[in-house]
Amino acid sequence: MKKIENYWGINFPKNSLEVAALLNKNHKIILKDIKKLHFPKNGLCDENFCLSDYCIEKSNNKFVHKPFYEISRNGFVLLILTYTDPVSISVKIQFVNEFCRLEKQLSK
């Protein structure tokens, strides 16, 4: 199982490409799943997901623009809650364990 650490014991991916790599999923599937969750007020961004693009250089020095989402910590949590693969379950367990640890600290 992959263990991810950093903020509250969890290193949250910053964009949809990192989520796809973490979960070993096709990026197109991640984009589709975010679109199911994503209801932006201005058409492109909200506080959790912001649509952007990146360039890939093809042959003959031509560039292709591909979409991706910048993702907040809360956006990642919302997205990961929709998955049931082993990595997602591991992340959810880490998140719950960290929440319980902090809860115990606060109750002292």
DOKEDREN-926796 format. One record per residue (C-alpha): residue number from 1; residue in three letters; chain; x negated, z negated, y. Coordinates in pm, 1 decimal. Example, Ala and Ser with C-alpha at 12.3 -4.5 7.8 and 13.67 -1.06 7.14 Angstrom:
% residues 2
<1,"ala","A",<-1230.0,-780.0,-450.0>>,
<2,"ser","A",<-1367.0,-714.0,-106.0>>,
END
This chain:
% residues 108
<1,"met","A",<0.0,0.0,0.0>>,
<2,"lys","A",<-120.9,78.8,350.0>>,
<3,"lys","A",<-158.8,-225.7,572.0>>,
<4,"ile","A",<-139.7,-158.4,941.1>>,
<5,"glu","A",<-251.4,-414.2,1196.3>>,
<6,"asn","A",<-287.9,-466.8,1568.6>>,
<7,"tyr","A",<7.7,-579.4,1778.4>>,
<8,"trp","A",<176.1,-884.4,1619.5>>,
<9,"gly","A",<-15.4,-791.2,1306.6>>,
<10,"ile","A",<118.9,-435.4,1309.2>>,
<11,"asn","A",<-48.4,-123.6,1450.0>>,
<12,"phe","A",<237.0,95.2,1565.3>>,
<13,"pro","A",<194.5,474.3,1568.5>>,
<14,"lys","A",<213.8,618.6,1920.3>>,
<15,"asn","A",<368.0,955.9,1831.8>>,
<16,"ser","A",<556.8,1147.9,1565.6>>,
<17,"leu","A",<237.2,1309.2,1430.2>>,
<18,"glu","A",<91.4,964.9,1356.6>>,
<19,"val","A",<418.0,857.1,1192.1>>,
<20,"ala","A",<410.8,1167.3,970.4>>,
<21,"ala","A",<50.2,1091.8,870.3>>,
<22,"leu","A",<123.4,723.2,805.1>>,
<23,"leu","A",<426.6,798.5,588.0>>,
<24,"asn","A",<275.8,1110.1,429.8>>,
<25,"lys","A",<581.0,1311.6,538.8>>,
<26,"asn","A",<614.3,1659.7,682.0>>,
<27,"his","A",<614.8,1640.1,1062.7>>,
<28,"lys","A",<925.2,1862.7,1079.3>>,
<29,"ile","A",<1117.7,1598.6,883.0>>,
<30,"ile","A",<1003.9,1325.1,1123.7>>,
<31,"leu","A",<1115.9,1538.2,1420.6>>,
<32,"lys","A",<1456.1,1594.4,1260.6>>,
<33,"asp","A",<1497.7,1222.9,1187.8>>,
<34,"ile","A",<1405.4,1127.6,1544.9>>,
<35,"lys","A",<1662.9,1374.2,1677.4>>,
<36,"lys","A",<1926.2,1187.3,1473.5>>,
<37,"leu","A",<1829.3,861.0,1649.2>>,
<38,"his","A",<1741.5,998.9,1989.9>>,
<39,"phe","A",<2004.6,1013.9,2263.6>>,
<40,"pro","A",<1810.6,1070.3,2587.3>>,
<41,"lys","A",<1980.0,1028.8,2922.1>>,
<42,"asn","A",<1774.5,1300.6,3091.1>>,
<43,"gly","A",<1753.4,1541.5,2798.4>>,
<44,"leu","A",<1391.2,1475.3,2701.0>>,
<45,"cys","A",<1299.1,1106.7,2720.9>>,
<46,"asp","A",<1433.9,758.6,2688.3>>,
<47,"glu","A",<1253.4,426.8,2657.0>>,
<48,"asn","A",<1175.1,485.7,2286.8>>,
<49,"phe","A",<1114.1,857.7,2237.8>>,
<50,"cys","A",<976.7,1120.2,2475.1>>,
<51,"leu","A",<963.9,1486.5,2372.0>>,
<52,"ser","A",<635.5,1658.6,2443.9>>,
<53,"asp","A",<422.0,1934.6,2293.4>>,
<54,"tyr","A",<72.0,2007.3,2175.8>>,
<55,"cys","A",<-118.5,2335.3,2135.0>>,
<56,"ile","A",<-263.4,2490.0,1823.0>>,
<57,"glu","A",<-514.2,2771.2,1859.4>>,
<58,"lys","A",<-429.1,3068.5,1641.0>>,
<59,"ser","A",<-630.2,3382.4,1579.2>>,
<60,"asn","A",<-727.8,3606.4,1875.0>>,
<61,"asn","A",<-745.8,3301.3,2106.5>>,
<62,"lys","A",<-367.5,3272.6,2113.6>>,
<63,"phe","A",<-209.0,2930.5,2142.3>>,
<64,"val","A",<113.8,2806.9,1989.8>>,
<65,"his","A",<301.0,2511.2,2137.8>>,
<66,"lys","A",<446.2,2267.2,1887.5>>,
<67,"pro","A",<684.4,1978.5,1965.4>>,
<68,"phe","A",<614.2,1612.4,1903.3>>,
<69,"tyr","A",<755.7,1283.7,2027.8>>,
<70,"glu","A",<566.9,1005.9,2200.1>>,
<71,"ile","A",<707.9,688.0,2047.6>>,
<72,"ser","A",<730.7,330.7,2174.7>>,
<73,"arg","A",<687.9,29.6,1948.6>>,
<74,"asn","A",<1066.4,-18.1,1943.4>>,
<75,"gly","A",<1116.6,351.3,1867.1>>,
<76,"phe","A",<883.5,322.4,1569.3>>,
<77,"val","A",<1073.9,20.6,1438.9>>,
<78,"leu","A",<1408.0,201.9,1479.4>>,
<79,"leu","A",<1270.5,503.6,1294.4>>,
<80,"ile","A",<1100.8,311.0,1013.5>>,
<81,"leu","A",<1424.5,122.1,942.9>>,
<82,"thr","A",<1582.4,450.9,833.4>>,
<83,"tyr","A",<1327.7,511.6,553.1>>,
<84,"thr","A",<1302.7,362.7,204.0>>,
<85,"asp","A",<968.5,500.1,82.4>>,
<86,"pro","A",<699.5,249.4,-26.3>>,
<87,"val","A",<497.1,270.6,297.0>>,
<88,"ser","A",<808.3,212.1,509.7>>,
<89,"ile","A",<910.0,-83.6,294.9>>,
<90,"ser","A",<557.6,-226.3,332.4>>,
<91,"val","A",<575.3,-190.5,711.1>>,
<92,"lys","A",<918.0,-356.8,718.2>>,
<93,"ile","A",<790.9,-645.7,505.8>>,
<94,"gln","A",<489.1,-691.0,735.9>>,
<95,"phe","A",<717.7,-686.3,1038.3>>,
<96,"val","A",<957.2,-943.5,890.2>>,
<97,"asn","A",<668.7,-1168.1,780.4>>,
<98,"glu","A",<517.4,-1157.6,1127.2>>,
<99,"phe","A",<856.5,-1230.2,1284.7>>,
<100,"cys","A",<896.7,-1535.6,1057.0>>,
<101,"arg","A",<545.8,-1656.7,1141.1>>,
<102,"leu","A",<617.7,-1633.3,1514.1>>,
<103,"glu","A",<953.6,-1801.5,1468.2>>,
<104,"lys","A",<782.0,-2097.2,1297.1>>,
<105,"gln","A",<527.8,-2118.0,1581.4>>,
<106,"leu","A",<802.4,-2129.1,1841.1>>,
<107,"ser","A",<995.8,-2400.6,1658.1>>,
<108,"lys","A",<698.6,-2644.2,1659.0>>,
END
